[in-house]
Amino acid sequence: MYKFLIILALFLIDIFTKKLIFNFIDLNNFIYILPFLDLAHIHNFGISFGLFSGQFPYWFFVICGIIVTLIIFYMMLNSTNAIEKWGLAVIIAGAISNIVDRMLNGYVIDFIYIHYRDFYWPAFNFADIYITLGILLIMSQFLKELFVKKEK
């Protein structure tokens, strides 16, 4: 139940921030925050980093996202490792957020834009951060187990 509340809270934060961006920043405009950080209003019609944008209808990404999220949910239910379960739960929160955004709009709103000199990272959102953090949690647990086994 606790994981469900965390997933719900993360989902609400992501959807709320996307709604703020949609309402207060014009499409394809940027607001300077720090020398390396802008807020932007970008519509992502593809998957990560805009890959496959315009190549598939939005509902294709919705269906794929739902299938992958169900698989991850199944993995979470069957995992015996607490860190792995939390990592999967955080991934689920991000996946659900982006799926709902895409279902409502036909695209995902990205708004965090990081750059340094001539290096520009594609815009992303909180759901993307959740997915990345979840993967990092799972990877760190995997590496921890790998090195502990090698030491024995």
C-alpha positions as CSV (number, residue, x, y, z in Angstrom):
1,M,0.0,0.0,0.0
2,Y,2.9,2.3,0.8
3,K,4.4,1.9,-2.6
4,F,1.0,2.7,-4.2
5,L,0.9,6.0,-2.3
6,I,4.4,6.9,-3.4
7,I,3.5,6.0,-7.0
8,L,0.4,8.2,-6.8
9,A,2.3,11.1,-5.3
10,L,5.0,10.9,-7.9
11,F,2.4,10.7,-10.7
12,L,0.5,13.7,-9.3
13,I,3.7,15.8,-9.1
14,D,4.6,15.0,-12.7
15,I,1.1,15.7,-14.1
16,F,0.9,18.9,-12.0
17,T,4.2,20.2,-13.3
18,K,3.3,19.4,-16.9
19,K,0.0,21.3,-16.5
20,L,1.8,24.3,-15.1
21,I,4.2,24.3,-18.0
22,F,1.3,23.9,-20.5
23,N,-0.6,26.8,-19.0
24,F,2.3,29.3,-18.4
25,I,5.0,28.7,-21.0
26,D,4.2,29.1,-24.7
27,L,5.0,26.1,-26.9
28,N,8.7,25.9,-27.9
29,N,9.6,28.8,-25.6
30,F,12.3,28.8,-23.0
31,I,12.7,30.5,-19.6
32,Y,16.2,31.0,-18.3
33,I,16.6,29.6,-14.7
34,L,20.4,29.0,-14.4
35,P,23.3,29.2,-16.9
36,F,22.8,25.4,-17.6
37,L,19.1,25.1,-17.0
38,D,16.0,26.4,-18.7
39,L,12.3,25.6,-18.4
40,A,10.8,24.9,-21.8
41,H,7.5,23.8,-23.3
42,I,8.2,21.0,-25.7
43,H,5.8,18.4,-27.2
44,N,7.4,15.0,-27.6
45,F,5.6,12.9,-30.2
46,G,8.1,10.1,-30.0
47,I,9.7,8.1,-27.2
48,S,12.8,9.0,-25.3
49,F,14.6,12.0,-26.8
50,G,11.9,12.2,-29.5
51,L,12.9,8.9,-31.2
52,F,10.4,7.6,-33.7
53,S,8.5,10.9,-33.7
54,G,6.0,10.9,-36.5
55,Q,6.7,7.3,-37.4
56,F,4.0,5.7,-35.4
57,P,0.6,7.0,-34.1
58,Y,0.4,8.0,-30.5
59,W,-1.8,5.1,-29.5
60,F,1.0,2.7,-30.6
61,F,3.2,4.2,-27.9
62,V,0.4,4.1,-25.4
63,I,-0.2,0.4,-26.0
64,C,3.5,-0.4,-25.9
65,G,3.8,1.6,-22.7
66,I,0.9,-0.2,-21.0
67,I,2.3,-3.6,-21.9
68,V,5.8,-2.7,-20.6
69,T,4.3,-1.2,-17.5
70,L,2.3,-4.3,-16.8
71,I,5.4,-6.5,-17.2
72,I,7.3,-4.2,-14.8
73,F,4.4,-4.4,-12.3
74,Y,4.5,-8.2,-12.5
75,M,8.3,-8.1,-11.9
76,M,7.7,-5.8,-8.9
77,L,5.1,-8.1,-7.4
78,N,7.4,-11.1,-7.8
79,S,10.7,-9.5,-6.7
80,T,12.1,-10.5,-3.3
81,N,14.5,-7.6,-3.1
82,A,13.3,-4.4,-1.4
83,I,15.6,-2.1,-3.4
84,E,14.6,-3.7,-6.7
85,K,10.9,-3.4,-5.7
86,W,11.3,0.4,-5.0
87,G,13.2,0.8,-8.2
88,L,10.4,-0.9,-10.2
89,A,7.8,1.2,-8.3
90,V,9.5,4.4,-9.2
91,I,9.8,3.3,-12.9
92,I,6.0,2.5,-12.8
93,A,5.2,6.0,-11.5
94,G,7.1,7.6,-14.4
95,A,5.7,5.2,-17.0
96,I,2.1,5.8,-15.9
97,S,2.6,9.6,-15.9
98,N,4.0,9.6,-19.5
99,I,1.3,7.1,-20.7
100,V,-1.5,9.3,-19.2
101,D,0.0,12.4,-20.7
102,R,0.2,10.8,-24.1
103,M,-3.3,9.5,-23.8
104,L,-4.7,12.9,-22.9
105,N,-2.6,15.0,-25.4
106,G,-1.3,12.7,-28.1
107,Y,2.2,13.6,-27.0
108,V,4.3,14.0,-23.8
109,I,5.2,17.4,-22.4
110,D,8.9,17.8,-21.7
111,F,10.1,20.9,-19.9
112,I,13.5,20.5,-18.2
113,Y,16.2,21.6,-20.5
114,I,19.9,21.2,-19.5
115,H,22.8,22.5,-21.5
116,Y,26.4,23.4,-21.3
117,R,28.2,25.5,-23.9
118,D,27.5,23.7,-27.2
119,F,26.1,20.5,-25.5
120,Y,22.3,20.3,-25.3
121,W,20.6,17.4,-23.6
122,P,17.1,16.7,-25.0
123,A,14.3,18.2,-22.8
124,F,12.7,15.8,-20.3
125,N,10.2,15.8,-17.4
126,F,9.8,14.4,-13.9
127,A,8.5,11.1,-15.1
128,D,11.7,10.6,-17.1
129,I,13.7,11.4,-13.9
130,Y,11.6,8.8,-12.0
131,I,12.3,6.1,-14.7
132,T,16.0,7.0,-14.7
133,L,16.3,6.9,-10.8
134,G,14.4,3.5,-10.8
135,I,16.9,2.1,-13.3
136,L,19.8,3.4,-11.3
137,L,18.4,1.8,-8.1
138,I,18.1,-1.5,-9.8
139,M,21.5,-1.3,-11.4
140,S,23.1,-0.3,-8.0
141,Q,21.5,-3.3,-6.3
142,F,22.6,-5.6,-9.1
143,L,26.2,-4.4,-8.9
144,K,26.1,-4.6,-5.1
145,E,25.0,-8.3,-5.4
146,L,27.5,-9.0,-8.1
147,F,30.5,-7.6,-6.1
148,V,29.3,-9.3,-2.8
149,K,29.2,-12.7,-4.6
150,K,32.7,-12.1,-6.1
151,E,34.1,-11.4,-2.6
152,K,32.8,-14.7,-1.2
